[in-house]
Amino acid sequence: MTWINRIVDTGNDLLWTYVLIVLLIILGIYFTFRTGFVQFRLFPEMFRLIGEKKDGDKGISAFQAFTISTASRVGTGNLAGVAIAIALGGPGAVFWMWVIALIGMATAFVESTLAQVYKVRDGEQFRGGPAYYMEKALRARWLGVVFAILITLCFGLIFNAVQANTITLAFENAFGFNRLVLGVIIAGIAGLIIFGGVKRIATVTQYVVPIMAILYLLIALYVVLTNITQVPALIQLIISSAFGFNEVVGGGIGAAIMQGVRRGLFSNEAGMGSVPNAAATANVSHPAKQGLVQSLGVFVDTIIICSATAFMILLTDVYQLSDVNGIELTQSALSQHIGAWAPSFVAIAILLFAFSSIIGNYYYGETNIEFIRESSSWLIVYRVAVLLMVLLGSVAEIMLVWNMADLFMGLMAVLNLIVIFLLGKIAFSVLHDYLDQKKAGKDPVFTSKAIPGLSNTEVWEEASNRKEQ
């Protein structure tokens, strides 16, 4: 496996040192300015839209689409990924996670709005994503196929191996469970859900995601409140370490930036091109609505949940004294706060977090396989491959799995970021239409005629025809 590690490490060094960090930050700032700081200006509107009811009983609601994407976002990146970032990049990595999340909220708005504009009907539901807007807006189906293959391999297979890896490591550490046996159990339960289709996925995630997030945040809130006097010094440590003034561990400012951006992207997925697949499923009256909802998802994932993990780790000395990494570091840190039952709690939390991610990740692959070719036999092959990767990830070496995830995530993100930069003006026009209707006191309703020259938007062309009748 040494030669595989070398290839993966070389690819990651190239992508993350010279390409992705620059793209994510520059484009995030660009989208922030071009949308008029949408992530800050319309922050209250995002919360209102989450609870908005869909039209009729068909399709996926805005809240269900939010939970599908959050199920994928909120997973090992929030517990194990944050720990890895701190172990390798020091406390300053947390600051750069915050930065990439705040500017990434604008990027998330753009990509999810585009996914809504170019979504297609799938029976009584919808599907879409980067592959679809690459084909319909750029008229480059070949590019869409390339992206569809990348996201299917990345999310459906490799990322699901990461999730299973973290679950089994956590349970082995907490209870001494056999990792392979647990992997078989996880694969079996996942199989029952993913063979049930997107409606079953939405039903499961809309209950599991809020429950798991609330439980975890309550523990984090307890830890922070019981250590409240140390929080100001902790914030100071994070900021000073971010700029190399107070490096405790890691390789200086470069390591802090690289690990913060890398683990931040893995966790919140802003610009990666994954979340638009969930955003496209929502049955909403205006594309900007789902763009705003998914922008909020980045905030919840990184600024709230990742910060909770970071604070719990940094309020101990475990990250300095121990050589443990990943989920074991989170378990060790929490043990100092709440006692010996902490590893068990983290193991159960990561089971909920990571299992919901397996379900959300699976859907991203499914919708992109349907883009390449609508075939029930291909879907069956994909579903079996997903379950096999869950089994493989359950017993694999931790760093190889994470490094492969980084490589495929980076390739996806580069392709998607270039495309949404080219198509950004469409998302800006959609936002302007939304705001104009809001100013007029209307509940915004979008039609394809709202933007001159807009084409290949079959769902919104239907809306135009209905409006004229």
HUJO-V121907 format. One record per run of one state. SS is the DSSP state (2 for helix, 1 for strand, 0 for the rest). FROM is the first residue (numbers start at 0). TO is the last residue. If there is no record, write none. Layout:
BEGIN
ss=[SS SS]
from=[FROM FROM]
to=[TO TO]
END
This chain:
BEGIN
ss=[0 2 0 2 0 2 0 1 0 2 0 2 0 2 0 1 0 1 0 2 0 2 0 2 0 2 0 2 0 2 0 2 0 1 0 2 0 2 0 2 0 2 0 2 0 2 0 2 0 2 0]
from=[0 1 34 37 41 42 50 59 60 61 73 75 89 91 117 119 122 124 127 129 136 140 175 178 194 197 226 227 242 252 268 274 279 281 282 286 314 317 321 326 338 341 372 375 395 397 439 447 450 457 468]
to=[0 33 36 40 41 49 58 59 60 72 74 88 90 116 118 121 123 126 128 135 139 174 177 193 196 225 226 241 251 267 273 278 280 281 285 313 316 320 325 337 340 371 374 394 396 438 446 449 456 467 468]
END
